[in-house]
Amino acid sequence: SEKRTMSSAAPSNANDGCVGPTSQEAGKAAACAGCPNQGACSTGSFSSPAAVAAKEKEKANLHNALSEVSHVVLVLSGKGGVGKSTVSTQVAQSLSSRGYSVGLLDVDICGPSIPRMAGVLGREVHQSQSGWTPVYANPNLAVMSISFLLEEGDAAVVWRGPRKNGLIKQFLTETDWGVGGLDYLIIDTPPGTSDEHISIVQYLNDARSSGQGASGAIVVTTPEEVSLADVRKELNFCKKTSVPVLGVIENMSGLQTRVSDMRFMNDESNDCTSDVLSLLKEKCPEVLNMMAITDVFPSAGTGPEGMANKFGVPYLGKLPLDPNLLKSCEDGVSFVDQYPSSPGTAPLNNIVDKLILALPVEDDEEDTDAMQT
């Protein structure tokens, strides 16, 4: 099957199999049928000297803006509500706690939730000669989101694709991530495989002189087939756009909580938590420290791990439905630092370990070489 051309030549909203606006077949090839750019391509609007010069300037701006970023990680999922923002925020928080310089970019233009989860809700960005200065959640974690640009926090962003794409490009080109750049730029994306995803992949391809735009993608899913069906499309999107998949995270994989933290109700739906905990403390106190686990979402077939194996991509592991993880996002704090003994802490730390191993920064590589010699 034909692949979408994601080179700098192809418009972000081009059809699959785009031949590129500078091709002699531009506007005439079979793949051009129905493309919104067909008229412009056939008249040479994209290949005029002015258009080519503007495109080259855009590429130079993108390259300069991201030249000091070691790794760009997209957090994706074809399905909404599976915890992309939770994963983005807590991975970024964990990396920053380990001393890495981290940027967290929220490109979910219509539903920005990163500021609350990062603990910087209501803050404002400032503009200077060097660009937008992001908001800092801690000295190692810089955050950028459309939320900081809105006059009212509950204002609806009712924008069409081109305007959203334009803001994403501004985020990439005009955000000043500070002296020394970033070790990791984590990009939280909206669900699906829409204009925003195509555009950001293309912008990153233009920005990175190595020819590979995004360093890789973390794909988030929940265990049930309703989610997996859409996430398989996201994995195919990564394949078509040549975005390396760093791995699949199975989020909300069962509810895990200590018995002592549970609430209980009797047959009349009245709260009897105090009585139950008192009885357990008297008769069987060791039960209070046990973990209660239940599957909230039914796993489909071989589940996310089987899907990852089928696509030949890494499986990064399971994150449970941990109430403390949810509370950390509500409170805007680092989960692994705030709740080091919580059920989800070890799995999240393990996922971050795998990310660092897959995408080491320069100091890590030097340390590894030193250990081997």
C-alpha positions, 0 to 999 in steps of 0.5 A: 500500500502507498505511504503518506509522504511526510517530507517537508514537501508535502502539505500537512493535510495532503492525501495518502500517496502525495507526490509533493507540491513541487513534483511535475505531477502535482495536482494531476496524480491519482492521489491528488483527487479530492485533496484540498491542496489540488488547486494550489498544487496544479497552479504551482502556488507551493512551488513558486520562489516565494513559497519555497523561500518561506518553507525554507525559512520555516524549516530553519526556524524549527531547526534552530528552536529544537537544536538544543533538545536531545529527545522529543517523545510523543505520547499518543493514543487513538482513543480518548480518556485512556490517560495520555495526559496522566502518563505525559505529566508523570513521566515528565515529573519523574524524569525531572525528579531524576535531574533531567531537564524536561519540557512538557508541551501540551498540544491538545488544543481543545482540551488542555489538562496538563497545567492542572496535572503539572500544578501550574494552573492559572499561571501565565507565559511571558514573551520576550525577544527570545520567545515565549518563556514557559511556566516552570513546575519545578526547576527542571520541568518547563510547561507550555500549553494553550491554557496559559494563553486563555483569558478564562480557564473554562473558555472553549477553543473552537478552532479549525485545523489550520489555526490549531496547526499554526499554534502548534508551530508557534509552540515549537518555534517560539518557546524558549526552553532556557539555556542549555536546552532540554534532555527530553521534550514530552509532547502530550497529544489529542486522541486520534490521527488528525491534522494535529498529529500529521502536522507535528510529525512533519514539523519535527521532521523539518526541525531535526537535521538528522532526518528523523523527527520525533525520537519516538512515541509512547502509545497509551491504551486501556485493556478493553477492545474498544480502546485497542481497536483505536490504538491499533490505528495509532500504531499504524499511523506511527508506521506510516509516518516513520515514527519509532514506537518506544513502547505500549503502556497498558494504563488502568490495568486493574484497581489496586488499593490497600484494604485499609484505604477502602470504603465499605457499604452494607446491604442497605447501601449505608457506609459501614467502613468504620465497623469493618475496619475495626473488626478487621483490626481486632480479628485479622489485622494483617489483612489491613496491609494487603492489596485489594485488586480488581479488573475494572476493564475486561482485557480483550484477547491477549490484551495490550501486550499481545497487540504490542507483540503483533506489531513488533513494538516494545511492551512497557508494562502495566499501570494500575488504577491507583487512587494516589496516582489520580490524586497526584494529577489532581494536586499537580505533584510528582506521584513517585515522589509523593507516594513512594510506596503506592502500588503504581510507583514501581510500575511507573519507575520501571517505565521511566527506566525503560524510556531512559535506556531507549533514549539516553542523554549524552551524560548517560552514554558517557557514564555507560562507556566509562563503566564498560572501560 
